[in-house]
Amino acid sequence: MPKLIKIHPNDNCAVAVSEIKKGESIEGLSALSDIPFGHKIDLFDIAAGETVIKYGYPIGVAIKEIKKGEHI
């Protein structure tokens, strides 16, 4: 059973469908912190000012750099 769901091909984040522990390796990334069920995890490094995309649509703008594997 997958632990992450990337909803749209253009998304730069995924949703945790079960709890993910810090350091756990999932689908080519390592969680930088605990990710609770239903929360987002960053799939790529996102620079401050870049758009966070979920469902193929912008849902916000990063106010600081977000590292791959970080809890959003």
mmCIF file as Biopython writes it, N, C-alpha, C and O atoms, coordinates in Angstrom:
data_model
#
loop_
_atom_site.group_PDB
_atom_site.id
_atom_site.type_symbol
_atom_site.label_atom_id
_atom_site.label_alt_id
_atom_site.label_comp_id
_atom_site.label_asym_id
_atom_site.label_entity_id
_atom_site.label_seq_id
_atom_site.pdbx_PDB_ins_code
_atom_site.Cartn_x
_atom_site.Cartn_y
_atom_site.Cartn_z
_atom_site.occupancy
_atom_site.B_iso_or_equiv
_atom_site.auth_seq_id
_atom_site.auth_asym_id
_atom_site.pdbx_PDB_model_num
ATOM 1   N N  . MET A ? 1  ? 0.849  -1.183 0.000   1.0 0.0 1  A 1 
ATOM 2   C CA . MET A ? 1  ? 0.000  0.000  0.000   1.0 0.0 1  A 1 
ATOM 3   C C  . MET A ? 1  ? 0.889  1.240  0.000   1.0 0.0 1  A 1 
ATOM 4   O O  . MET A ? 1  ? 1.812  1.339  0.809   1.0 0.0 1  A 1 
ATOM 5   N N  . PRO A ? 2  ? 0.619  2.187  -0.901  1.0 0.0 2  A 1 
ATOM 6   C CA . PRO A ? 2  ? 1.448  3.404  -0.940  1.0 0.0 2  A 1 
ATOM 7   C C  . PRO A ? 2  ? 1.228  4.270  0.300   1.0 0.0 2  A 1 
ATOM 8   O O  . PRO A ? 2  ? 0.149  4.278  0.893   1.0 0.0 2  A 1 
ATOM 9   N N  . LYS A ? 3  ? 2.278  4.996  0.674   1.0 0.0 3  A 1 
ATOM 10  C CA . LYS A ? 3  ? 2.183  5.915  1.821   1.0 0.0 3  A 1 
ATOM 11  C C  . LYS A ? 3  ? 1.922  7.342  1.359   1.0 0.0 3  A 1 
ATOM 12  O O  . LYS A ? 3  ? 1.549  8.201  2.157   1.0 0.0 3  A 1 
ATOM 13  N N  . LEU A ? 4  ? 2.123  7.593  0.053   1.0 0.0 4  A 1 
ATOM 14  C CA . LEU A ? 4  ? 1.937  8.931  -0.517  1.0 0.0 4  A 1 
ATOM 15  C C  . LEU A ? 4  ? 1.035  8.854  -1.731  1.0 0.0 4  A 1 
ATOM 16  O O  . LEU A ? 4  ? 1.018  7.853  -2.448  1.0 0.0 4  A 1 
ATOM 17  N N  . ILE A ? 5  ? 0.289  9.917  -1.951  1.0 0.0 5  A 1 
ATOM 18  C CA . ILE A ? 5  ? -0.477 10.050 -3.189  1.0 0.0 5  A 1 
ATOM 19  C C  . ILE A ? 5  ? -0.139 11.394 -3.808  1.0 0.0 5  A 1 
ATOM 20  O O  . ILE A ? 5  ? -0.339 12.446 -3.200  1.0 0.0 5  A 1 
ATOM 21  N N  . LYS A ? 6  ? 0.381  11.340 -5.037  1.0 0.0 6  A 1 
ATOM 22  C CA . LYS A ? 6  ? 0.571  12.546 -5.842  1.0 0.0 6  A 1 
ATOM 23  C C  . LYS A ? 6  ? -0.684 12.636 -6.700  1.0 0.0 6  A 1 
ATOM 24  O O  . LYS A ? 6  ? -0.911 11.792 -7.567  1.0 0.0 6  A 1 
ATOM 25  N N  . ILE A ? 7  ? -1.484 13.642 -6.462  1.0 0.0 7  A 1 
ATOM 26  C CA . ILE A ? 7  ? -2.821 13.715 -7.044  1.0 0.0 7  A 1 
ATOM 27  C C  . ILE A ? 7  ? -2.798 14.067 -8.532  1.0 0.0 7  A 1 
ATOM 28  O O  . ILE A ? 7  ? -3.581 13.515 -9.305  1.0 0.0 7  A 1 
ATOM 29  N N  . HIS A ? 8  ? -1.929 14.960 -8.935  1.0 0.0 8  A 1 
ATOM 30  C CA . HIS A ? 8  ? -1.854 15.425 -10.329 1.0 0.0 8  A 1 
ATOM 31  C C  . HIS A ? 8  ? -0.397 15.377 -10.777 1.0 0.0 8  A 1 
ATOM 32  O O  . HIS A ? 8  ? 0.493  15.628 -9.966  1.0 0.0 8  A 1 
ATOM 33  N N  . PRO A ? 9  ? -0.129 15.066 -12.032 1.0 0.0 9  A 1 
ATOM 34  C CA . PRO A ? 9  ? 1.268  14.984 -12.500 1.0 0.0 9  A 1 
ATOM 35  C C  . PRO A ? 9  ? 2.080  16.266 -12.301 1.0 0.0 9  A 1 
ATOM 36  O O  . PRO A ? 9  ? 3.303  16.201 -12.184 1.0 0.0 9  A 1 
ATOM 37  N N  . ASN A ? 10 ? 1.423  17.426 -12.260 1.0 0.0 10 A 1 
ATOM 38  C CA . ASN A ? 10 ? 2.141  18.696 -12.091 1.0 0.0 10 A 1 
ATOM 39  C C  . ASN A ? 10 ? 2.365  19.082 -10.630 1.0 0.0 10 A 1 
ATOM 40  O O  . ASN A ? 10 ? 3.009  20.095 -10.359 1.0 0.0 10 A 1 
ATOM 41  N N  . ASP A ? 11 ? 1.849  18.297 -9.685  1.0 0.0 11 A 1 
ATOM 42  C CA . ASP A ? 11 ? 1.991  18.625 -8.263  1.0 0.0 11 A 1 
ATOM 43  C C  . ASP A ? 11 ? 3.452  18.569 -7.826  1.0 0.0 11 A 1 
ATOM 44  O O  . ASP A ? 11 ? 4.216  17.721 -8.287  1.0 0.0 11 A 1 
ATOM 45  N N  . ASN A ? 12 ? 3.833  19.489 -6.926  1.0 0.0 12 A 1 
ATOM 46  C CA . ASN A ? 12 ? 5.171  19.431 -6.333  1.0 0.0 12 A 1 
ATOM 47  C C  . ASN A ? 12 ? 5.097  19.003 -4.871  1.0 0.0 12 A 1 
ATOM 48  O O  . ASN A ? 12 ? 6.072  19.120 -4.128  1.0 0.0 12 A 1 
ATOM 49  N N  . CYS A ? 13 ? 3.936  18.507 -4.469  1.0 0.0 13 A 1 
ATOM 50  C CA . CYS A ? 13 ? 3.766  17.936 -3.133  1.0 0.0 13 A 1 
ATOM 51  C C  . CYS A ? 13 ? 2.866  16.714 -3.257  1.0 0.0 13 A 1 
ATOM 52  O O  . CYS A ? 13 ? 2.177  16.532 -4.261  1.0 0.0 13 A 1 
ATOM 53  N N  . ALA A ? 14 ? 2.884  15.882 -2.224  1.0 0.0 14 A 1 
ATOM 54  C CA . ALA A ? 14 ? 2.029  14.698 -2.178  1.0 0.0 14 A 1 
ATOM 55  C C  . ALA A ? 14 ? 1.354  14.659 -0.810  1.0 0.0 14 A 1 
ATOM 56  O O  . ALA A ? 14 ? 1.773  15.346 0.121   1.0 0.0 14 A 1 
ATOM 57  N N  . VAL A ? 15 ? 0.314  13.852 -0.705  1.0 0.0 15 A 1 
ATOM 58  C CA . VAL A ? 15 ? -0.436 13.717 0.539   1.0 0.0 15 A 1 
ATOM 59  C C  . VAL A ? 15 ? -0.072 12.381 1.185   1.0 0.0 15 A 1 
ATOM 60  O O  . VAL A ? 15 ? -0.048 11.344 0.523   1.0 0.0 15 A 1 
ATOM 61  N N  . ALA A ? 16 ? 0.208  12.423 2.480   1.0 0.0 16 A 1 
ATOM 62  C CA . ALA A ? 16 ? 0.503  11.200 3.230   1.0 0.0 16 A 1 
ATOM 63  C C  . ALA A ? 16 ? -0.802 10.460 3.505   1.0 0.0 16 A 1 
ATOM 64  O O  . ALA A ? 16 ? -1.716 11.015 4.114   1.0 0.0 16 A 1 
ATOM 65  N N  . VAL A ? 17 ? -0.890 9.211  3.059   1.0 0.0 17 A 1 
ATOM 66  C CA . VAL A ? 17 ? -2.098 8.418  3.303   1.0 0.0 17 A 1 
ATOM 67  C C  . VAL A ? 17 ? -1.931 7.516  4.528   1.0 0.0 17 A 1 
ATOM 68  O O  . VAL A ? 17 ? -2.830 6.755  4.883   1.0 0.0 17 A 1 
ATOM 69  N N  . SER A ? 18 ? -0.776 7.618  5.157   1.0 0.0 18 A 1 
ATOM 70  C CA . SER A ? 18 ? -0.535 7.026  6.474   1.0 0.0 18 A 1 
ATOM 71  C C  . SER A ? 18 ? 0.590  7.832  7.108   1.0 0.0 18 A 1 
ATOM 72  O O  . SER A ? 18 ? 1.288  8.577  6.420   1.0 0.0 18 A 1 
ATOM 73  N N  . GLU A ? 19 ? 0.763  7.689  8.396   1.0 0.0 19 A 1 
ATOM 74  C CA . GLU A ? 19 ? 1.804  8.445  9.089   1.0 0.0 19 A 1 
ATOM 75  C C  . GLU A ? 19 ? 3.181  8.053  8.553   1.0 0.0 19 A 1 
ATOM 76  O O  . GLU A ? 19 ? 3.458  6.876  8.325   1.0 0.0 19 A 1 
ATOM 77  N N  . ILE A ? 20 ? 4.034  9.051  8.357   1.0 0.0 20 A 1 
ATOM 78  C CA . ILE A ? 20 ? 5.402  8.835  7.882   1.0 0.0 20 A 1 
ATOM 79  C C  . ILE A ? 20 ? 6.345  9.339  8.966   1.0 0.0 20 A 1 
ATOM 80  O O  . ILE A ? 20 ? 6.193  10.456 9.462   1.0 0.0 20 A 1 
ATOM 81  N N  . LYS A ? 21 ? 7.308  8.520  9.326   1.0 0.0 21 A 1 
ATOM 82  C CA . LYS A ? 21 ? 8.261  8.872  10.379  1.0 0.0 21 A 1 
ATOM 83  C C  . LYS A ? 21 ? 9.486  9.573  9.796   1.0 0.0 21 A 1 
ATOM 84  O O  . LYS A ? 21 ? 9.896  9.284  8.672   1.0 0.0 21 A 1 
ATOM 85  N N  . LYS A ? 22 ? 10.064 10.490 10.561  1.0 0.0 22 A 1 
ATOM 86  C CA . LYS A ? 22 ? 11.289 11.186 10.175  1.0 0.0 22 A 1 
ATOM 87  C C  . LYS A ? 22 ? 12.349 10.155 9.797   1.0 0.0 22 A 1 
ATOM 88  O O  . LYS A ? 22 ? 12.567 9.182  10.520  1.0 0.0 22 A 1 
ATOM 89  N N  . GLY A ? 23 ? 13.009 10.379 8.653   1.0 0.0 23 A 1 
ATOM 90  C CA . GLY A ? 23 ? 14.060 9.493  8.180   1.0 0.0 23 A 1 
ATOM 91  C C  . GLY A ? 23 ? 13.564 8.338  7.327   1.0 0.0 23 A 1 
ATOM 92  O O  . GLY A ? 23 ? 14.360 7.657  6.681   1.0 0.0 23 A 1 
ATOM 93  N N  . GLU A ? 24 ? 12.257 8.111  7.319   1.0 0.0 24 A 1 
ATOM 94  C CA . GLU A ? 24 ? 11.689 7.027  6.515   1.0 0.0 24 A 1 
ATOM 95  C C  . GLU A ? 24 ? 11.873 7.342  5.036   1.0 0.0 24 A 1 
ATOM 96  O O  . GLU A ? 24 ? 11.661 8.477  4.609   1.0 0.0 24 A 1 
ATOM 97  N N  . SER A ? 25 ? 12.263 6.347  4.261   1.0 0.0 25 A 1 
ATOM 98  C CA . SER A ? 25 ? 12.487 6.510  2.829   1.0 0.0 25 A 1 
ATOM 99  C C  . SER A ? 25 ? 11.256 6.009  2.078   1.0 0.0 25 A 1 
ATOM 100 O O  . SER A ? 25 ? 10.855 4.853  2.210   1.0 0.0 25 A 1 
ATOM 101 N N  . ILE A ? 26 ? 10.670 6.902  1.290   1.0 0.0 26 A 1 
ATOM 102 C CA . ILE A ? 26 ? 9.457  6.581  0.538   1.0 0.0 26 A 1 
ATOM 103 C C  . ILE A ? 26 ? 9.583  7.109  -0.873  1.0 0.0 26 A 1 
ATOM 104 O O  . ILE A ? 26 ? 9.808  8.302  -1.076  1.0 0.0 26 A 1 
ATOM 105 N N  . GLU A ? 27 ? 9.439  6.229  -1.849  1.0 0.0 27 A 1 
ATOM 106 C CA . GLU A ? 27 ? 9.383  6.612  -3.257  1.0 0.0 27 A 1 
ATOM 107 C C  . GLU A ? 27 ? 10.472 7.603  -3.654  1.0 0.0 27 A 1 
ATOM 108 O O  . GLU A ? 27 ? 10.193 8.609  -4.307  1.0 0.0 27 A 1 
ATOM 109 N N  . GLY A ? 28 ? 11.711 7.320  -3.262  1.0 0.0 28 A 1 
ATOM 110 C CA . GLY A ? 28 ? 12.840 8.138  -3.683  1.0 0.0 28 A 1 
ATOM 111 C C  . GLY A ? 28 ? 13.097 9.380  -2.855  1.0 0.0 28 A 1 
ATOM 112 O O  . GLY A ? 28 ? 13.939 10.197 -3.228  1.0 0.0 28 A 1 
ATOM 113 N N  . LEU A ? 29 ? 12.400 9.549  -1.747  1.0 0.0 29 A 1 
ATOM 114 C CA . LEU A ? 29 ? 12.704 10.690 -0.881  1.0 0.0 29 A 1 
ATOM 115 C C  . LEU A ? 29 ? 12.734 10.235 0.567   1.0 0.0 29 A 1 
ATOM 116 O O  . LEU A ? 29 ? 12.146 9.216  0.930   1.0 0.0 29 A 1 
ATOM 117 N N  . SER A ? 30 ? 13.423 11.002 1.376   1.0 0.0 30 A 1 
ATOM 118 C CA . SER A ? 30 ? 13.539 10.708 2.798   1.0 0.0 30 A 1 
ATOM 119 C C  . SER A ? 30 ? 12.814 11.803 3.575   1.0 0.0 30 A 1 
ATOM 120 O O  . SER A ? 30 ? 13.079 12.989 3.380   1.0 0.0 30 A 1 
ATOM 121 N N  . ALA A ? 31 ? 11.907 11.403 4.449   1.0 0.0 31 A 1 
ATOM 122 C CA . ALA A ? 31 ? 11.140 12.375 5.239   1.0 0.0 31 A 1 
ATOM 123 C C  . ALA A ? 31 ? 12.071 13.112 6.198   1.0 0.0 31 A 1 
ATOM 124 O O  . ALA A ? 31 ? 12.803 12.484 6.963   1.0 0.0 31 A 1 
ATOM 125 N N  . LEU A ? 32 ? 12.044 14.440 6.158   1.0 0.0 32 A 1 
ATOM 126 C CA . LEU A ? 32 ? 12.897 15.262 7.016   1.0 0.0 32 A 1 
ATOM 127 C C  . LEU A ? 32 ? 12.290 15.489 8.392   1.0 0.0 32 A 1 
ATOM 128 O O  . LEU A ? 32 ? 12.965 15.972 9.301   1.0 0.0 32 A 1 
ATOM 129 N N  . SER A ? 33 ? 11.013 15.140 8.545   1.0 0.0 33 A 1 
ATOM 130 C CA . SER A ? 33 ? 10.332 15.228 9.843   1.0 0.0 33 A 1 
ATOM 131 C C  . SER A ? 33 ? 9.162  14.251 9.802   1.0 0.0 33 A 1 
ATOM 132 O O  . SER A ? 33 ? 8.857  13.684 8.752   1.0 0.0 33 A 1 
ATOM 133 N N  . ASP A ? 34 ? 8.515  14.059 10.934  1.0 0.0 34 A 1 
ATOM 134 C CA . ASP A ? 34 ? 7.305  13.237 10.944  1.0 0.0 34 A 1 
ATOM 135 C C  . ASP A ? 34 ? 6.239  13.939 10.103  1.0 0.0 34 A 1 
ATOM 136 O O  . ASP A ? 34 ? 6.061  15.153 10.202  1.0 0.0 34 A 1 
ATOM 137 N N  . ILE A ? 35 ? 5.532  13.168 9.278   1.0 0.0 35 A 1 
ATOM 138 C CA . ILE A ? 35 ? 4.456  13.706 8.447   1.0 0.0 35 A 1 
ATOM 139 C C  . ILE A ? 35 ? 3.167  13.007 8.883   1.0 0.0 35 A 1 
ATOM 140 O O  . ILE A ? 35 ? 3.013  11.808 8.650   1.0 0.0 35 A 1 
ATOM 141 N N  . PRO A ? 36 ? 2.246  13.729 9.508   1.0 0.0 36 A 1 
ATOM 142 C CA . PRO A ? 36 ? 0.988  13.098 9.937   1.0 0.0 36 A 1 
ATOM 143 C C  . PRO A ? 36 ? 0.110  12.702 8.747   1.0 0.0 36 A 1 
ATOM 144 O O  . PRO A ? 36 ? 0.235  13.259 7.657   1.0 0.0 36 A 1 
ATOM 145 N N  . PHE A ? 37 ? -0.771 11.740 8.972   1.0 0.0 37 A 1 
ATOM 146 C CA . PHE A ? 37 ? -1.751 11.324 7.974   1.0 0.0 37 A 1 
ATOM 147 C C  . PHE A ? 37 ? -2.510 12.546 7.448   1.0 0.0 37 A 1 
ATOM 148 O O  . PHE A ? 37 ? -2.953 13.393 8.223   1.0 0.0 37 A 1 
ATOM 149 N N  . GLY A ? 38 ? -2.655 12.626 6.123   1.0 0.0 38 A 1 
ATOM 150 C CA . GLY A ? 38 ? -3.428 13.701 5.506   1.0 0.0 38 A 1 
ATOM 151 C C  . GLY A ? 38 ? -2.656 14.978 5.249   1.0 0.0 38 A 1 
ATOM 152 O O  . GLY A ? 38 ? -3.169 15.886 4.596   1.0 0.0 38 A 1 
ATOM 153 N N  . HIS A ? 39 ? -1.427 15.067 5.753   1.0 0.0 39 A 1 
ATOM 154 C CA . HIS A ? 39 ? -0.620 16.269 5.547   1.0 0.0 39 A 1 
ATOM 155 C C  . HIS A ? 39 ? 0.216  16.136 4.276   1.0 0.0 39 A 1 
ATOM 156 O O  . HIS A ? 39 ? 0.350  15.048 3.716   1.0 0.0 39 A 1 
ATOM 157 N N  . LYS A ? 40 ? 0.771  17.257 3.834   1.0 0.0 40 A 1 
ATOM 158 C CA . LYS A ? 40 ? 1.550  17.290 2.600   1.0 0.0 40 A 1 
ATOM 159 C C  . LYS A ? 40 ? 3.045  17.135 2.882   1.0 0.0 40 A 1 
ATOM 160 O O  . LYS A ? 40 ? 3.550  17.567 3.918   1.0 0.0 40 A 1 
ATOM 161 N N  . ILE A ? 41 ? 3.740  16.503 1.925   1.0 0.0 41 A 1 
ATOM 162 C CA . ILE A ? 41 ? 5.192  16.379 1.944   1.0 0.0 41 A 1 
ATOM 163 C C  . ILE A ? 41 ? 5.702  16.913 0.610   1.0 0.0 41 A 1 
ATOM 164 O O  . ILE A ? 41 ? 5.107  16.667 -0.439  1.0 0.0 41 A 1 
ATOM 165 N N  . ASP A ? 42 ? 6.798  17.639 0.664   1.0 0.0 42 A 1 
ATOM 166 C CA . ASP A ? 42 ? 7.385  18.247 -0.526  1.0 0.0 42 A 1 
ATOM 167 C C  . ASP A ? 42 ? 8.112  17.191 -1.355  1.0 0.0 42 A 1 
ATOM 168 O O  . ASP A ? 42 ? 8.901  16.414 -0.818  1.0 0.0 42 A 1 
ATOM 169 N N  . LEU A ? 43 ? 7.848  17.161 -2.659  1.0 0.0 43 A 1 
ATOM 170 C CA . LEU A ? 43 ? 8.479  16.195 -3.558  1.0 0.0 43 A 1 
ATOM 171 C C  . LEU A ? 43 ? 9.743  16.724 -4.218  1.0 0.0 43 A 1 
ATOM 172 O O  . LEU A ? 43 ? 10.566 15.937 -4.685  1.0 0.0 43 A 1 
ATOM 173 N N  . PHE A ? 44 ? 9.915  18.036 -4.266  1.0 0.0 44 A 1 
ATOM 174 C CA . PHE A ? 44 ? 11.061 18.694 -4.898  1.0 0.0 44 A 1 
ATOM 175 C C  . PHE A ? 44 ? 11.446 19.889 -4.036  1.0 0.0 44 A 1 
ATOM 176 O O  . PHE A ? 44 ? 10.614 20.407 -3.290  1.0 0.0 44 A 1 
ATOM 177 N N  . ASP A ? 45 ? 12.687 20.329 -4.129  1.0 0.0 45 A 1 
ATOM 178 C CA . ASP A ? 45 ? 13.062 21.574 -3.455  1.0 0.0 45 A 1 
ATOM 179 C C  . ASP A ? 45 ? 12.234 22.717 -4.048  1.0 0.0 45 A 1 
ATOM 180 O O  . ASP A ? 45 ? 12.119 22.844 -5.267  1.0 0.0 45 A 1 
ATOM 181 N N  . ILE A ? 46 ? 11.668 23.534 -3.183  1.0 0.0 46 A 1 
ATOM 182 C CA . ILE A ? 46 ? 10.879 24.695 -3.607  1.0 0.0 46 A 1 
ATOM 183 C C  . ILE A ? 46 ? 11.531 25.927 -2.993  1.0 0.0 46 A 1 
ATOM 184 O O  . ILE A ? 46 ? 11.702 26.004 -1.777  1.0 0.0 46 A 1 
ATOM 185 N N  . ALA A ? 47 ? 11.891 26.880 -3.826  1.0 0.0 47 A 1 
ATOM 186 C CA . ALA A ? 47 ? 12.528 28.112 -3.351  1.0 0.0 47 A 1 
ATOM 187 C C  . ALA A ? 47 ? 11.477 29.060 -2.780  1.0 0.0 47 A 1 
ATOM 188 O O  . ALA A ? 47 ? 10.301 28.994 -3.138  1.0 0.0 47 A 1 
ATOM 189 N N  . ALA A ? 48 ? 11.920 29.940 -1.887  1.0 0.0 48 A 1 
ATOM 190 C CA . ALA A ? 48 ? 11.031 30.981 -1.370  1.0 0.0 48 A 1 
ATOM 191 C C  . ALA A ? 48 ? 10.471 31.767 -2.549  1.0 0.0 48 A 1 
ATOM 192 O O  . ALA A ? 48 ? 11.209 32.146 -3.457  1.0 0.0 48 A 1 
ATOM 193 N N  . GLY A ? 49 ? 9.181  32.005 -2.531  1.0 0.0 49 A 1 
ATOM 194 C CA . GLY A ? 49 ? 8.523  32.741 -3.606  1.0 0.0 49 A 1 
ATOM 195 C C  . GLY A ? 49 ? 7.937  31.851 -4.689  1.0 0.0 49 A 1 
ATOM 196 O O  . GLY A ? 49 ? 7.145  32.323 -5.505  1.0 0.0 49 A 1 
ATOM 197 N N  . GLU A ? 50 ? 8.307  30.567 -4.718  1.0 0.0 50 A 1 
ATOM 198 C CA . GLU A ? 50 ? 7.751  29.648 -5.712  1.0 0.0 50 A 1 
ATOM 199 C C  . GLU A ? 50 ? 6.380  29.145 -5.263  1.0 0.0 50 A 1 
ATOM 200 O O  . GLU A ? 50 ? 6.055  29.157 -4.076  1.0 0.0 50 A 1 
ATOM 201 N N  . THR A ? 51 ? 5.599  28.713 -6.219  1.0 0.0 51 A 1 
ATOM 202 C CA . THR A ? 51 ? 4.241  28.252 -5.973  1.0 0.0 51 A 1 
ATOM 203 C C  . THR A ? 51 ? 4.219  26.787 -5.545  1.0 0.0 51 A 1 
ATOM 204 O O  . THR A ? 51 ? 4.928  25.952 -6.106  1.0 0.0 51 A 1 
ATOM 205 N N  . VAL A ? 52 ? 3.398  26.492 -4.545  1.0 0.0 52 A 1 
ATOM 206 C CA . VAL A ? 52 ? 3.131  25.109 -4.142  1.0 0.0 52 A 1 
ATOM 207 C C  . VAL A ? 52 ? 1.906  24.660 -4.936  1.0 0.0 52 A 1 
ATOM 208 O O  . VAL A ? 52 ? 0.883  25.346 -4.961  1.0 0.0 52 A 1 
ATOM 209 N N  . ILE A ? 53 ? 2.022  23.493 -5.588  1.0 0.0 53 A 1 
ATOM 210 C CA . ILE A ? 53 ? 0.955  23.020 -6.466  1.0 0.0 53 A 1 
ATOM 211 C C  . ILE A ? 53 ? 0.401  21.690 -5.960  1.0 0.0 53 A 1 
ATOM 212 O O  . ILE A ? 53 ? 1.146  20.745 -5.703  1.0 0.0 53 A 1 
ATOM 213 N N  . LYS A ? 54 ? -0.928 21.643 -5.823  1.0 0.0 54 A 1 
ATOM 214 C CA . LYS A ? 54 ? -1.651 20.430 -5.428  1.0 0.0 54 A 1 
ATOM 215 C C  . LYS A ? 54 ? -2.918 20.380 -6.275  1.0 0.0 54 A 1 
ATOM 216 O O  . LYS A ? 54 ? -3.516 21.420 -6.548  1.0 0.0 54 A 1 
ATOM 217 N N  . TYR A ? 55 ? -3.331 19.201 -6.690  1.0 0.0 55 A 1 
ATOM 218 C CA . TYR A ? 55 ? -4.473 19.025 -7.600  1.0 0.0 55 A 1 
ATOM 219 C C  . TYR A ? 55 ? -4.214 19.683 -8.955  1.0 0.0 55 A 1 
ATOM 220 O O  . TYR A ? 55 ? -5.151 19.917 -9.719  1.0 0.0 55 A 1 
ATOM 221 N N  . GLY A ? 56 ? -2.937 19.985 -9.262  1.0 0.0 56 A 1 
ATOM 222 C CA . GLY A ? 56 ? -2.606 20.651 -10.511 1.0 0.0 56 A 1 
ATOM 223 C C  . GLY A ? 56 ? -2.815 22.153 -10.470 1.0 0.0 56 A 1 
ATOM 224 O O  . GLY A ? 56 ? -2.657 22.832 -11.485 1.0 0.0 56 A 1 
ATOM 225 N N  . TYR A ? 57 ? -3.169 22.676 -9.303  1.0 0.0 57 A 1 
ATOM 226 C CA . TYR A ? 57 ? -3.441 24.104 -9.149  1.0 0.0 57 A 1 
ATOM 227 C C  . TYR A ? 57 ? -2.587 24.704 -8.037  1.0 0.0 57 A 1 
ATOM 228 O O  . TYR A ? 57 ? -2.217 24.003 -7.096  1.0 0.0 57 A 1 
ATOM 229 N N  . PRO A ? 58 ? -2.272 25.995 -8.136  1.0 0.0 58 A 1 
ATOM 230 C CA . PRO A ? 58 ? -1.529 26.651 -7.058  1.0 0.0 58 A 1 
ATOM 231 C C  . PRO A ? 58 ? -2.377 26.714 -5.786  1.0 0.0 58 A 1 
ATOM 232 O O  . PRO A ? 58 ? -3.548 27.094 -5.823  1.0 0.0 58 A 1 
ATOM 233 N N  . ILE A ? 59 ? -1.760 26.334 -4.658  1.0 0.0 59 A 1 
ATOM 234 C CA . ILE A ? 59 ? -2.473 26.407 -3.375  1.0 0.0 59 A 1 
ATOM 235 C C  . ILE A ? 59 ? -1.792 27.371 -2.418  1.0 0.0 59 A 1 
ATOM 236 O O  . ILE A ? 59 ? -2.294 27.623 -1.323  1.0 0.0 59 A 1 
ATOM 237 N N  . GLY A ? 60 ? -0.653 27.911 -2.826  1.0 0.0 60 A 1 
ATOM 238 C CA . GLY A ? 60 ? 0.059  28.851 -1.969  1.0 0.0 60 A 1 
ATOM 239 C C  . GLY A ? 60 ? 1.428  29.160 -2.531  1.0 0.0 60 A 1 
ATOM 240 O O  . GLY A ? 60 ? 1.844  28.607 -3.549  1.0 0.0 60 A 1 
ATOM 241 N N  . VAL A ? 61 ? 2.118  30.053 -1.848  1.0 0.0 61 A 1 
ATOM 242 C CA . VAL A ? 61 ? 3.470  30.458 -2.231  1.0 0.0 61 A 1 
ATOM 243 C C  . VAL A ? 61 ? 4.379  30.210 -1.032  1.0 0.0 61 A 1 
ATOM 244 O O  . VAL A ? 61 ? 4.045  30.572 0.096   1.0 0.0 61 A 1 
ATOM 245 N N  . ALA A ? 62 ? 5.522  29.595 -1.284  1.0 0.0 62 A 1 
ATOM 246 C CA . ALA A ? 62 ? 6.477  29.308 -0.208  1.0 0.0 62 A 1 
ATOM 247 C C  . ALA A ? 62 ? 7.045  30.615 0.339   1.0 0.0 62 A 1 
ATOM 248 O O  . ALA A ? 62 ? 7.540  31.447 -0.421  1.0 0.0 62 A 1 
ATOM 249 N N  . ILE A ? 63 ? 6.975  30.795 1.657   1.0 0.0 63 A 1 
ATOM 250 C CA . ILE A ? 63 ? 7.540  32.003 2.271   1.0 0.0 63 A 1 
ATOM 251 C C  . ILE A ? 63 ? 8.994  31.786 2.666   1.0 0.0 63 A 1 
ATOM 252 O O  . ILE A ? 63 ? 9.704  32.728 3.020   1.0 0.0 63 A 1 
ATOM 253 N N  . LYS A ? 64 ? 9.430  30.517 2.599   1.0 0.0 64 A 1 
ATOM 254 C CA . LYS A ? 64 ? 10.832 30.169 2.834   1.0 0.0 64 A 1 
ATOM 255 C C  . LYS A ? 64 ? 11.140 28.959 1.966   1.0 0.0 64 A 1 
ATOM 256 O O  . LYS A ? 64 ? 10.229 28.334 1.423   1.0 0.0 64 A 1 
ATOM 257 N N  . GLU A ? 65 ? 12.415 28.628 1.833   1.0 0.0 65 A 1 
ATOM 258 C CA . GLU A ? 65 ? 12.790 27.444 1.070   1.0 0.0 65 A 1 
ATOM 259 C C  . GLU A ? 65 ? 12.202 26.199 1.736   1.0 0.0 65 A 1 
ATOM 260 O O  . GLU A ? 65 ? 12.248 26.055 2.958   1.0 0.0 65 A 1 
ATOM 261 N N  . ILE A ? 66 ? 11.650 25.302 0.916   1.0 0.0 66 A 1 
ATOM 262 C CA . ILE A ? 66 ? 11.108 24.036 1.406   1.0 0.0 66 A 1 
ATOM 263 C C  . ILE A ? 66 ? 11.917 22.926 0.744   1.0 0.0 66 A 1 
ATOM 264 O O  . ILE A ? 66 ? 11.961 22.830 -0.482  1.0 0.0 66 A 1 
ATOM 265 N N  . LYS A ? 67 ? 12.548 22.099 1.548   1.0 0.0 67 A 1 
ATOM 266 C CA . LYS A ? 67 ? 13.398 21.021 1.043   1.0 0.0 67 A 1 
ATOM 267 C C  . LYS A ? 67 ? 12.569 19.790 0.674   1.0 0.0 67 A 1 
ATOM 268 O O  . LYS A ? 67 ? 11.518 19.529 1.261   1.0 0.0 67 A 1 
ATOM 269 N N  . LYS A ? 68 ? 13.064 19.045 -0.306  1.0 0.0 68 A 1 
ATOM 270 C CA . LYS A ? 68 ? 12.468 17.766 -0.686  1.0 0.0 68 A 1 
ATOM 271 C C  . LYS A ? 68 ? 12.372 16.887 0.562   1.0 0.0 68 A 1 
ATOM 272 O O  . LYS A ? 68 ? 13.363 16.693 1.265   1.0 0.0 68 A 1 
ATOM 273 N N  . GLY A ? 69 ? 11.183 16.359 0.835   1.0 0.0 69 A 1 
ATOM 274 C CA . GLY A ? 69 ? 10.971 15.513 2.002   1.0 0.0 69 A 1 
ATOM 275 C C  . GLY A ? 69 ? 10.482 16.250 3.231   1.0 0.0 69 A 1 
ATOM 276 O O  . GLY A ? 69 ? 10.232 15.640 4.271   1.0 0.0 69 A 1 
ATOM 277 N N  . GLU A ? 70 ? 10.343 17.572 3.112   1.0 0.0 70 A 1 
ATOM 278 C CA . GLU A ? 70 ? 9.916  18.381 4.256   1.0 0.0 70 A 1 
ATOM 279 C C  . GLU A ? 70 ? 8.387  18.403 4.372   1.0 0.0 70 A 1 
ATOM 280 O O  . GLU A ? 70 ? 7.677  18.323 3.370   1.0 0.0 70 A 1 
ATOM 281 N N  . HIS A ? 71 ? 7.898  18.511 5.598   1.0 0.0 71 A 1 
ATOM 282 C CA . HIS A ? 71 ? 6.470  18.655 5.882   1.0 0.0 71 A 1 
ATOM 283 C C  . HIS A ? 71 ? 6.038  20.049 5.433   1.0 0.0 71 A 1 
ATOM 284 O O  . HIS A ? 71 ? 6.665  21.046 5.792   1.0 0.0 71 A 1 
ATOM 285 N N  . ILE A ? 72 ? 4.983  20.110 4.658   1.0 0.0 72 A 1 
ATOM 286 C CA . ILE A ? 72 ? 4.471  21.413 4.216   1.0 0.0 72 A 1 
ATOM 287 C C  . ILE A ? 72 ? 3.260  21.763 5.063   1.0 0.0 72 A 1 
ATOM 288 O O  . ILE A ? 72 ? 2.658  22.820 4.872   1.0 0.0 72 A 1 
#
